[in-house]
Amino acid sequence: MEIKPSQLLRTIDSPADLKKLSMDQLPQLCDELRQFIIDVVSVHGGHFGASLGVVELSAALHYVYDTPYDQLVWDVGHQAYGHKILTGRRENFHTNRKYKGLSGFPKRSESEYDTFGVGHSSTSISAALGMAMAAKMKGENKKSVAVIGDGAMTAGLAFEAMNHAGVADSDVLIILNDNCMSIDPNVGALKEYLTDITTSPTYNRIKDDVWKALGKLPVGKNFTREMASKLEHSIKGFVSNSSNLFEALKLRYFGPIDGHNITKLVDTLKDLKNIPGPKILHIVTVKGKGYELAEKDQTKWHAPGLFDKVTGEIQKKKFDTPQPPKYQDVFGHTIIELAEENEKIVGVTPAMPSGSSLKFMMDKMPHRAFDVGICEQHAVTLSAGMATQGMKVYCNIYSSFMQRAYDMVVHDVAIQKLPVIFCLDRAGLVGEDGPTHHGCYDIAYMRCVPNMIVAAPMNESELRNMMYTAQLDSHQLPISIRYPRGEGVMPEWRTEMKEITIGKGRKLKDGEGIAILSLGHPGNFAASAIRELKNDGINPAHYDMRFAKPIDEELLHEVFAKFDKVLTIEDGTVVGGFGSAVLEFMAAHNYKAEVKIMGIPDALVEHGTPKQLYDEIGIDANGIAKTVREMMNVRVTVKA
């Protein structure tokens, strides 16, 4: 289905074309841009509400600033669709997030207008400040702008950057896009703080009155701005203490203003472009603006999948038989079962209660499940603090986001031998979000940490057993339990939970000639490959190792005593992961065997569906079967 842009938008192939429009034409352009995003995302999928909320801001920034010479940095990038469309990617926008197509996030290799690659939150201010400082050192008149949401502003990195920006004396503009949302509703004191600024009727009324009065004075523009600034500062101090946070950091604060008023945005940005030094513009927007259903249920419409834009009906797959649940939902329901029996159990997540399914516990046990905002470091150390008091804390973080709190894992948890239970969602290749979100590295980076247990369930029942085992009083070390995005393999998944022995794998199938050692969900790929290999007369043994650390040495002794060909399979990096642990064991015990490691290669894997990506790197069932044939020197005869 070809989706064609409307009258004005079809003429915009670059910001230079955008600048040819008159101010009076900008509202129409924004309407067309918003409708184009709705049309494309409804048919092809992608993130939705965030980009609708910044349509006017996207247009205003490229209208006022000389991009790409001026540096525009988007935070996270969920909201960058309008930016992409206005910067020469309109015709290819239907390929967004598709295999070999446009990335769903800003990406430096994709466009010169994407000045900084993003996917994780709260990096924009640091990056834009770095660009501004470099421009100053080089004597360039470049402007640097960071666009950050109020959700991303809760992260420590954003505060660290603002703290530096205030004293760096560089020309950087921070635009705070305040919509009270990230993916789930924002939490914490900062949310209340920003609400105080935006809703103070006295402050906003007096501020508007002052500007109107000054506009009638027969004085020069510079004098008017200077006088207004002084008066506004006095008003803020008199009426609202809230704005003092930014100004205490030596950031000149402007706003709040309506982020959907394109004329006001353009006029304001033109003024701010000529004001040197670090400054922050606070705009208020509505996530999902222009699509009523997305405005009302912003979490649901963050990335709804395909939908009918007229009725708002979201397409769902229909099946004739019961389907396996998502691993995240197994986690979400299982932790409630455990918490009902163990009053010490607590759940913690950094701003992903819906994505991780901790929302179920937050709804049922709000006093024992906590969303701490986009603060992975805080989530880990908070969990450690609770663990010192005997609580059994399930710290639920996406694998790729866990990277942001690595020092806390080492310093605050592992060194102190605190039994925090890390449940790492989205392990392996996550699909359309691409390399910023793939969970490639957690096996390797957790395995090298002393006192850390590294586990991966092959199915839903194994996940439940691992979660059950981790909260027992006999278990006193930190543990990482990793599982993939999406569905498992067991429609009847509510199995009785049983204790499993830490560091013990299981032999699923005996065989001859070659042994397959799998870790986690890819064991199901291996099982499928083994069924396929029967037709070739190949009968591999299959071991589900369960743990990358401590690894089951008894089982490995059995394997290397019997097999001289061993294939390891994991959905983590081949560098330093589970396969490496097997090689280390083999070397330490002087075994000789042909060992082949299959996993995520030492290269960035781009975006696409998980099926496409696992096929690309060769660790799906077909790829495993092919590798086994090669190791066994068996050729498949292709029939004509």
C-alpha positions as CSV (number, residue, x, y, z in Angstrom):
1,M,0.0,0.0,0.0
2,E,1.5,3.3,-1.1
3,I,1.0,6.2,1.2
4,K,1.4,9.6,-0.4
5,P,2.1,12.8,1.5
6,S,-0.2,15.8,1.2
7,Q,0.3,19.0,-0.7
8,L,3.0,20.8,1.3
9,L,4.8,17.8,2.8
10,R,5.4,16.3,-0.7
11,T,7.6,19.4,-1.5
12,I,9.8,18.9,1.6
13,D,12.9,16.9,0.9
14,S,15.2,18.8,3.2
15,P,15.2,21.6,5.8
16,A,16.1,24.0,3.0
17,D,12.7,23.2,1.4
18,L,11.0,23.7,4.8
19,K,12.6,27.2,5.1
20,K,10.9,28.3,1.8
21,L,7.5,28.1,3.5
22,S,5.9,31.1,5.1
23,M,5.1,31.2,8.8
24,D,1.4,31.0,7.8
25,Q,2.0,27.7,6.0
26,L,3.6,26.0,9.0
27,P,0.4,24.9,10.8
28,Q,-0.8,23.2,7.6
29,L,2.6,21.5,7.2
30,C,2.4,20.2,10.7
31,D,-1.1,18.8,10.2
32,E,0.1,17.0,7.0
33,L,3.2,15.7,8.8
34,R,1.1,14.4,11.7
35,Q,-1.3,12.7,9.3
36,F,1.5,11.1,7.3
37,I,3.0,9.6,10.5
38,I,-0.4,8.2,11.5
39,D,-0.9,6.8,8.0
40,V,2.5,5.1,7.8
41,V,2.7,3.7,11.3
42,S,-0.9,2.3,11.2
43,V,0.1,0.2,8.2
44,H,3.7,-0.5,8.8
45,G,4.0,-0.3,12.6
46,G,6.5,1.5,14.8
47,H,6.6,3.9,17.8
48,F,3.6,6.2,17.6
49,G,2.6,8.6,20.3
50,A,6.0,10.1,21.0
51,S,6.5,11.5,17.4
52,L,3.0,12.9,17.2
53,G,3.7,14.9,20.3
54,V,6.7,16.7,18.8
55,V,5.5,17.4,15.3
56,E,5.5,21.2,15.8
57,L,8.8,21.1,17.6
58,S,10.4,19.0,14.8
59,A,9.3,21.5,12.2
60,A,10.2,24.6,14.2
61,L,13.7,23.3,14.9
62,H,14.6,22.7,11.3
63,Y,12.8,25.9,10.3
64,V,14.9,28.1,12.7
65,Y,18.3,26.3,12.9
66,D,20.8,25.7,10.1
67,T,20.8,21.9,10.3
68,P,22.9,19.8,9.8
69,Y,25.6,22.5,10.5
70,D,23.8,23.3,13.8
71,Q,23.7,20.1,15.9
72,L,20.3,18.7,16.9
73,V,20.4,15.8,19.3
74,W,17.2,13.8,20.1
75,D,17.0,11.9,23.3
76,V,16.0,8.2,23.0
77,G,14.7,8.8,19.5
78,H,11.2,7.4,19.8
79,Q,10.1,10.9,18.9
80,A,12.3,11.4,15.8
81,Y,10.0,10.3,13.1
82,G,9.0,13.8,12.1
83,H,12.7,14.8,12.1
84,K,13.5,11.8,9.7
85,I,10.6,12.7,7.3
86,L,11.7,16.3,7.1
87,T,15.4,15.4,6.5
88,G,15.1,13.5,3.2
89,R,13.8,10.2,4.3
90,R,10.1,10.6,3.6
91,E,10.0,8.3,0.5
92,N,11.7,5.5,2.5
93,F,9.9,6.1,5.7
94,H,7.7,3.0,5.1
95,T,10.8,0.9,5.6
96,N,11.2,2.2,9.2
97,R,12.2,-0.6,11.6
98,K,12.1,-3.2,8.8
99,Y,14.9,-5.5,7.9
100,K,17.5,-3.6,5.8
101,G,15.3,-0.4,6.1
102,L,15.5,2.8,8.1
103,S,16.4,2.5,11.8
104,G,13.6,3.4,14.3
105,F,16.1,5.7,16.0
106,P,18.5,8.4,14.9
107,K,21.6,6.8,13.5
108,R,24.8,8.6,12.4
109,S,25.5,6.2,9.5
110,E,22.0,6.8,8.1
111,S,21.9,10.6,7.8
112,E,24.1,13.6,8.4
113,Y,21.1,15.1,10.2
114,D,21.3,12.4,12.8
115,T,24.1,13.9,14.8
116,F,24.1,11.3,17.6
117,G,22.9,7.7,17.7
118,V,20.4,7.0,20.4
119,G,18.2,4.3,21.7
120,H,18.8,4.5,25.5
121,S,17.6,7.6,27.3
122,S,19.1,10.6,28.8
123,T,22.2,11.0,26.7
124,S,21.2,14.1,24.7
125,I,22.4,16.8,27.0
126,S,25.9,15.3,27.5
127,A,26.2,14.8,23.7
128,A,25.0,18.3,22.8
129,L,27.2,19.9,25.4
130,G,30.2,18.0,24.1
131,M,29.4,19.3,20.6
132,A,29.0,22.8,21.9
133,M,32.3,22.7,23.7
134,A,34.0,21.4,20.6
135,A,32.5,24.1,18.5
136,K,33.8,26.7,20.9
137,M,37.3,25.3,20.9
138,K,37.3,25.2,17.1
139,G,36.0,28.8,16.9
140,E,32.8,27.7,15.1
141,N,29.5,29.4,15.4
142,K,27.5,26.1,15.5
143,K,24.4,25.9,17.7
144,S,23.8,22.7,19.7
145,V,20.3,21.7,20.8
146,A,19.3,18.7,23.0
147,V,15.6,17.6,23.0
148,I,14.9,15.6,26.2
149,G,11.6,14.4,27.7
150,D,10.6,14.8,31.3
151,G,10.9,11.0,31.7
152,A,14.5,10.9,30.4
153,M,15.3,13.9,32.6
154,T,15.0,11.7,35.7
155,A,18.2,9.8,34.9
156,G,21.4,10.7,36.7
157,L,23.2,11.3,33.4
158,A,20.9,14.2,32.5
159,F,21.5,15.9,35.9
160,E,25.3,15.3,35.6
161,A,25.2,17.0,32.2
162,M,23.1,20.0,33.3
163,N,25.5,20.4,36.3
164,H,28.4,20.7,33.9
165,A,26.5,22.7,31.3
166,G,25.9,25.5,33.8
167,V,29.6,26.2,34.2
168,A,30.9,25.1,30.8
169,D,30.0,28.5,29.3
170,S,29.1,26.9,26.0
171,D,26.2,27.7,23.7
172,V,23.8,24.8,24.3
173,L,20.0,24.9,24.3
174,I,18.2,22.1,26.3
175,I,14.6,21.7,25.2
176,L,12.6,19.9,27.9
177,N,9.6,18.2,26.2
178,D,7.2,17.9,29.1
179,N,4.3,15.5,28.5
180,C,4.3,13.7,31.8
181,M,5.1,10.4,30.1
182,S,8.0,8.2,29.0
183,I,6.5,4.9,28.0
184,D,4.6,4.4,31.2
185,P,3.5,7.5,33.3
186,N,6.4,9.2,34.9
187,V,7.1,8.9,38.6
188,G,9.0,10.8,41.3
189,A,9.6,14.2,42.6
190,L,10.7,15.7,39.3
191,K,7.3,15.0,37.8
192,E,5.6,16.9,40.6
193,Y,8.2,19.6,40.3
194,L,7.5,20.2,36.6
195,T,3.8,20.0,37.2
196,D,4.2,22.8,39.7
197,I,5.8,25.0,37.1
198,T,3.3,24.3,34.3
199,T,0.2,24.6,36.5
200,S,1.0,27.7,38.6
201,P,-1.7,30.0,37.3
202,T,-0.4,33.0,39.2
203,Y,3.1,32.7,37.7
204,N,1.8,32.1,34.1
205,R,-0.7,34.9,34.3
206,I,1.7,37.5,35.7
207,K,4.4,36.4,33.2
208,D,2.0,36.8,30.3
209,D,0.9,40.2,31.6
210,V,4.5,41.4,31.9
211,W,5.4,40.4,28.4
212,K,2.2,42.1,27.0
213,A,3.0,45.3,28.9
214,L,6.6,45.4,27.8
215,G,5.6,44.9,24.2
216,K,3.8,48.3,24.4
217,L,6.9,50.1,25.6
218,P,8.6,52.4,23.1
219,V,12.0,51.0,23.8
220,G,14.7,48.9,22.0
221,K,14.3,45.2,21.6
222,N,17.4,44.4,23.7
223,F,16.2,46.6,26.6
224,T,12.8,45.0,26.5
225,R,14.3,41.5,26.6
226,E,16.7,42.4,29.5
227,M,13.9,44.1,31.5
228,A,11.6,41.2,30.9
229,S,14.2,38.7,32.0
230,K,14.8,40.5,35.2
231,L,11.1,40.9,35.9
232,E,10.4,37.3,35.1
233,H,13.2,36.1,37.4
234,S,11.6,38.2,40.2
235,I,8.2,36.8,39.5
236,K,9.5,33.2,39.6
237,G,11.1,33.8,42.9
238,F,8.0,35.5,44.3
239,V,5.4,33.1,43.0
240,S,7.0,29.8,42.3
241,N,10.2,28.3,43.8
242,S,10.1,25.4,41.3
243,S,12.1,27.1,38.5
244,N,15.0,27.6,40.9
245,L,16.3,24.1,40.3
246,F,17.4,24.9,36.7
247,E,18.6,28.4,37.5
248,A,20.6,27.1,40.5
249,L,22.5,25.0,38.0
250,K,23.2,28.3,36.1
251,L,20.9,27.4,33.2
252,R,18.7,30.3,32.0
253,Y,15.2,29.0,32.2
254,F,12.5,30.0,29.6
255,G,8.9,28.8,29.6
256,P,6.8,26.9,30.0
257,I,5.3,27.4,26.5
258,D,2.7,25.5,24.4
259,G,4.7,23.0,22.4
260,H,1.9,22.7,19.8
261,N,1.8,26.4,18.9
262,I,4.2,26.4,15.9
263,T,4.2,30.2,15.6
264,K,5.2,30.6,19.3
265,L,7.8,27.9,19.0
266,V,9.5,29.5,16.0
267,D,9.5,33.0,17.5
268,T,10.9,31.7,20.8
269,L,13.6,29.6,19.1
270,K,14.6,32.6,17.0
271,D,15.1,34.6,20.2
272,L,16.9,31.9,22.0
273,K,19.2,31.3,19.0
274,N,20.6,34.8,19.6
275,I,21.1,34.4,23.4
276,P,24.5,32.9,24.2
277,G,25.3,30.4,26.9
278,P,23.5,27.4,28.4
279,K,19.8,27.7,28.6
280,I,16.7,25.5,28.9
281,L,13.4,25.9,27.2
282,H,10.5,24.1,28.8
283,I,7.7,23.2,26.4
284,V,4.5,21.4,27.3
285,T,3.1,18.8,24.8
286,V,0.6,16.0,24.6
287,K,2.0,12.5,23.7
288,G,-0.1,11.2,20.9
289,K,-1.3,14.7,19.9
290,G,-3.8,14.6,17.0
291,Y,-4.9,11.0,17.4
292,E,-7.6,10.9,20.1
293,L,-7.1,7.4,21.3
294,A,-3.4,7.9,21.6
295,E,-3.9,11.0,23.7
296,K,-6.3,9.1,26.1
297,D,-4.2,6.0,26.5
298,Q,-0.6,7.0,26.0
299,T,1.0,3.8,27.3
300,K,-1.0,1.5,25.0
301,W,-0.3,3.7,22.0
302,H,3.4,4.1,22.6
303,A,4.0,1.4,20.0
304,P,0.7,-0.3,19.3
305,G,1.6,-2.4,16.3
306,L,-0.6,-2.3,13.2
307,F,-4.0,-0.7,13.5
308,D,-7.0,0.7,11.7
309,K,-6.5,4.5,11.8
310,V,-10.3,5.1,11.4
311,T,-11.6,2.8,14.1
312,G,-8.5,2.5,16.2
313,E,-8.7,-1.3,16.3
314,I,-5.3,-2.8,16.9
315,Q,-4.6,-5.8,14.8
316,K,-4.1,-9.0,16.8
317,K,-3.0,-12.4,15.6
318,K,-5.7,-15.0,15.7
319,F,-4.9,-18.6,16.5
320,D,-6.9,-21.8,16.5
321,T,-5.0,-23.3,19.4
322,P,-3.8,-21.9,22.7
323,Q,-0.5,-20.0,22.4
324,P,2.5,-19.7,24.7
325,P,2.6,-16.6,26.8
326,K,5.3,-13.9,26.6
327,Y,8.2,-14.6,28.9
328,Q,7.7,-11.2,30.5
329,D,4.2,-12.2,31.4
330,V,5.4,-15.4,32.9
331,F,7.7,-13.4,35.1
332,G,4.9,-10.9,36.0
333,H,2.5,-13.5,37.1
334,T,5.1,-15.8,38.8
335,I,6.5,-13.1,41.0
336,I,3.0,-12.5,42.4
337,E,2.6,-16.2,43.1
338,L,5.9,-16.2,45.0
339,A,5.2,-12.9,46.8
340,E,1.9,-14.3,48.1
341,E,3.9,-17.0,49.8
342,N,6.9,-15.0,50.8
343,E,6.4,-11.6,52.4
344,K,10.0,-10.6,51.9
345,I,9.7,-10.5,48.1
346,V,9.9,-7.0,46.4
347,G,9.9,-6.0,42.8
348,V,11.9,-3.1,41.3
349,T,12.0,-1.8,37.7
350,P,13.5,1.4,36.2
351,A,10.5,2.8,34.2
352,M,9.4,-0.3,32.4
353,P,6.5,-1.8,34.4
354,S,4.5,-2.5,31.3
355,G,7.3,-3.8,29.2
356,S,8.6,-6.1,32.0
357,S,5.1,-7.0,33.3
358,L,5.9,-5.9,36.8
359,K,2.8,-3.8,36.4
360,F,0.8,-6.9,37.5
361,M,2.4,-6.8,40.9
362,M,2.3,-3.0,41.1
363,D,-1.5,-3.2,40.6
364,K,-2.0,-6.1,43.1
365,M,0.7,-5.2,45.6
366,P,1.6,-1.5,45.1
367,H,3.4,-1.4,48.5
368,R,5.8,-4.1,47.3
369,A,6.5,-3.2,43.7
370,F,8.3,0.0,42.7
371,D,8.9,1.9,39.4
372,V,11.9,4.1,40.2
373,G,11.9,6.0,36.9
374,I,14.6,5.9,34.2
375,C,17.3,5.3,36.8
376,E,18.9,1.9,36.2
377,Q,21.9,2.7,38.6
378,H,19.5,3.7,41.3
379,A,17.3,0.6,40.8
380,V,20.3,-1.7,41.3
381,T,21.7,0.0,44.4
382,L,18.2,0.5,45.9
383,S,17.7,-3.3,45.5
384,A,21.1,-3.8,47.2
385,G,20.0,-1.7,50.1
386,M,16.8,-3.6,50.5
387,A,18.8,-6.9,50.3
388,T,20.9,-5.8,53.2
389,Q,17.7,-5.9,55.3
390,G,16.7,-9.4,54.3
391,M,14.4,-8.5,51.4
392,K,14.2,-10.8,48.4
393,V,14.4,-8.2,45.6
394,Y,13.6,-9.0,42.0
395,C,15.3,-6.2,40.0
396,N,13.7,-6.4,36.6
397,I,15.7,-4.6,33.8
398,Y,16.1,-5.1,30.1
399,S,19.4,-6.8,29.2
400,S,20.6,-3.8,27.2
401,F,19.6,-1.3,29.9
402,M,21.4,-3.4,32.6
403,Q,24.6,-2.2,30.9
404,R,24.0,1.3,32.3
405,A,24.2,0.0,35.9
406,Y,27.2,-2.3,35.6
407,D,29.3,-0.6,38.3
408,M,26.5,-0.9,40.8
409,V,26.2,-4.6,40.0
410,V,29.9,-5.1,40.8
411,H,30.4,-2.6,43.6
412,D,27.1,-2.6,45.4
413,V,25.9,-6.1,44.9
414,A,28.6,-8.7,44.0
415,I,31.4,-7.5,46.2
416,Q,29.0,-7.5,49.2
417,K,27.5,-10.9,48.2
418,L,24.0,-9.5,48.3
419,P,21.4,-11.9,46.9
420,V,19.7,-9.5,44.5
421,I,17.8,-11.4,41.8
422,F,18.3,-9.7,38.4
423,C,15.6,-10.7,35.9
424,L,17.0,-9.6,32.6
425,D,14.2,-9.2,30.0
426,R,14.8,-8.8,26.3
427,A,17.9,-11.0,26.3
428,G,19.2,-12.0,22.8
429,L,18.1,-10.3,19.6
430,V,15.0,-8.2,20.3
431,G,14.0,-7.4,16.7
432,E,13.0,-4.1,15.2
433,D,14.6,-1.9,17.9
434,G,18.0,-3.0,16.6
435,P,21.5,-2.8,18.1
436,T,20.8,-0.3,20.8
437,H,18.3,-2.7,22.4
438,H,19.7,-6.2,21.6
439,G,20.6,-8.1,24.8
440,C,23.9,-9.5,23.5
441,Y,26.4,-8.9,26.3
442,D,24.9,-9.8,29.6
443,I,26.2,-13.4,29.7
444,A,29.7,-12.2,29.1
445,Y,29.6,-9.2,31.4
446,M,27.8,-11.0,34.3
447,R,29.9,-14.2,34.0
448,C,33.2,-12.3,34.8
449,V,31.8,-10.9,38.0
450,P,32.8,-12.8,41.2
451,N,29.9,-14.2,43.2
452,M,27.5,-13.8,40.3
453,I,25.3,-16.7,39.2
454,V,24.3,-16.6,35.5
455,A,21.2,-18.6,34.5
456,A,19.0,-18.8,31.5
457,P,15.8,-20.9,31.2
458,M,15.0,-22.9,28.1
459,N,11.2,-22.5,28.7
460,E,8.5,-21.0,30.9
461,S,8.6,-23.9,33.4
462,E,12.4,-23.4,33.8
463,L,11.9,-19.7,34.4
464,R,9.5,-20.3,37.1
465,N,11.8,-22.8,38.8
466,M,14.7,-20.4,38.6
467,M,12.6,-17.6,40.1
468,Y,11.4,-19.9,42.9
469,T,15.0,-21.2,43.7
470,A,16.4,-17.6,43.8
471,Q,14.1,-16.5,46.7
472,L,14.8,-19.5,48.9
473,D,16.7,-18.7,52.1
474,S,19.3,-21.2,51.2
475,H,20.3,-19.0,48.2
476,Q,22.6,-16.2,49.3
477,L,24.4,-14.9,46.2
478,P,23.3,-12.5,43.4
479,I,21.8,-14.2,40.4
480,S,21.1,-13.1,36.8
481,I,18.2,-14.8,35.1
482,R,18.0,-13.9,31.4
483,Y,15.1,-14.6,29.1
484,P,14.1,-13.3,25.6
485,R,11.5,-10.9,24.3
486,G,8.3,-12.5,23.1
487,E,6.6,-15.9,23.3
488,G,7.9,-19.0,24.9
489,V,7.0,-22.6,24.0
490,M,4.5,-23.8,26.6
491,P,0.8,-22.9,26.3
492,E,0.3,-24.7,29.6
493,W,3.0,-22.8,31.4
494,R,1.6,-22.7,35.0
495,T,3.7,-25.6,36.2
496,E,4.4,-26.5,39.8
497,M,7.5,-24.6,40.9
498,K,10.5,-26.7,42.1
499,E,13.9,-26.0,43.5
500,I,16.7,-26.7,41.1
501,T,20.3,-27.1,42.1
502,I,22.4,-24.0,41.3
503,G,25.0,-24.8,38.6
504,K,23.3,-28.1,37.5
505,G,22.3,-28.7,33.9
506,R,20.3,-31.5,32.4
507,K,20.7,-34.0,29.7
508,L,17.7,-33.8,27.4
509,K,18.7,-36.5,24.9
510,D,21.5,-39.0,24.5
511,G,23.1,-39.4,21.2
512,E,26.2,-40.3,19.2
513,G,29.0,-38.5,17.4
514,I,28.3,-34.9,18.5
515,A,26.9,-33.2,21.6
516,I,24.9,-30.0,21.4
517,L,25.2,-27.8,24.6
518,S,22.6,-25.0,24.7
519,L,22.0,-22.2,27.1
520,G,18.5,-20.7,27.5
521,H,15.8,-20.3,24.9
522,P,18.0,-21.3,21.9
523,G,17.8,-24.8,23.2
524,N,14.4,-24.9,21.5
525,F,16.1,-24.1,18.2
526,A,18.6,-27.0,18.8
527,A,15.7,-29.4,19.6
528,S,14.1,-28.5,16.3
529,A,17.4,-28.9,14.4
530,I,17.8,-32.4,16.0
531,R,14.4,-33.5,14.7
532,E,15.4,-32.3,11.3
533,L,18.8,-34.1,11.5
534,K,17.1,-37.4,12.0
535,N,16.4,-37.5,8.3
536,D,20.2,-37.4,7.6
537,G,20.9,-40.2,10.0
538,I,22.6,-37.8,12.5
539,N,21.7,-38.3,16.2
540,P,23.2,-35.6,18.4
541,A,23.1,-35.6,22.1
542,H,21.5,-32.5,23.7
543,Y,22.3,-30.9,27.0
544,D,20.4,-27.9,28.4
545,M,23.2,-26.4,30.6
546,R,20.9,-23.9,32.4
547,F,23.9,-22.0,34.0
548,A,26.8,-20.3,32.3
549,K,28.2,-19.7,35.9
550,P,28.8,-21.9,37.8
551,I,28.9,-24.2,34.9
552,D,28.0,-27.9,35.4
553,E,31.5,-29.5,35.4
554,E,30.1,-33.0,36.1
555,L,28.0,-32.8,33.0
556,L,31.0,-31.4,30.9
557,H,33.2,-34.2,32.1
558,E,30.6,-36.6,30.8
559,V,30.4,-34.7,27.5
560,F,34.1,-34.5,26.8
561,A,34.7,-38.1,27.9
562,K,32.3,-39.3,25.3
563,F,32.3,-36.8,22.4
564,D,35.1,-35.4,20.3
565,K,32.7,-33.0,18.5
566,V,30.9,-30.4,20.6
567,L,28.6,-27.5,19.5
568,T,27.6,-24.7,21.9
569,I,24.6,-22.5,21.3
570,E,23.6,-19.3,23.0
571,D,21.8,-16.0,22.1
572,G,24.6,-13.9,23.5
573,T,27.9,-12.7,22.2
574,V,30.4,-15.4,21.2
575,V,33.1,-13.4,22.9
576,G,33.4,-14.3,26.5
577,G,30.0,-15.9,26.8
578,F,28.8,-19.5,27.5
579,G,30.8,-21.0,24.7
580,S,33.9,-19.4,26.0
581,A,33.2,-20.9,29.4
582,V,33.0,-24.4,27.8
583,L,36.4,-23.8,26.1
584,E,37.9,-22.6,29.4
585,F,36.8,-25.8,31.1
586,M,38.1,-27.9,28.2
587,A,41.5,-26.2,28.4
588,A,41.7,-26.4,32.2
589,H,41.1,-30.2,32.1
590,N,43.2,-31.0,29.0
591,Y,40.4,-32.3,26.9
592,K,40.8,-32.5,23.2
593,A,37.8,-32.0,21.0
594,E,36.5,-30.0,18.0
595,V,34.3,-27.3,19.6
596,K,32.2,-24.9,17.6
597,I,30.7,-21.8,19.3
598,M,27.4,-20.5,17.8
599,G,25.9,-17.3,19.1
600,I,25.7,-13.6,18.3
601,P,28.9,-12.7,16.3
602,D,31.4,-10.0,17.4
603,A,29.7,-7.5,15.2
604,L,26.7,-5.2,15.4
605,V,23.5,-6.9,14.3
606,E,21.0,-4.5,12.8
607,H,17.2,-4.4,13.1
608,G,14.6,-6.8,11.7
609,T,12.3,-9.4,13.0
610,P,13.9,-11.8,15.4
611,K,13.3,-14.6,12.9
612,Q,15.1,-12.7,10.2
613,L,18.0,-11.8,12.5
614,Y,18.5,-15.3,13.9
615,D,18.4,-16.6,10.3
616,E,21.0,-14.0,9.4
617,I,23.5,-15.0,12.1
618,G,22.8,-18.7,11.6
619,I,21.6,-19.8,15.0
620,D,18.0,-20.7,14.1
621,A,17.1,-24.4,13.6
622,N,18.3,-24.5,10.0
623,G,21.6,-22.8,10.8
624,I,22.2,-25.3,13.7
625,A,21.4,-28.3,11.5
626,K,23.7,-27.0,8.8
627,T,26.6,-26.5,11.2
628,V,26.1,-30.0,12.6
629,R,26.2,-31.5,9.1
630,E,29.4,-29.7,8.4
631,M,31.0,-30.9,11.6
632,M,29.8,-34.4,10.9
633,N,31.0,-34.2,7.2
634,V,27.5,-35.0,6.0
635,R,26.3,-33.6,2.7
636,V,22.6,-33.1,2.0
637,T,21.6,-34.1,-1.5
638,V,19.3,-31.6,-3.1
639,K,16.6,-33.3,-5.2
640,A,16.1,-31.8,-8.7
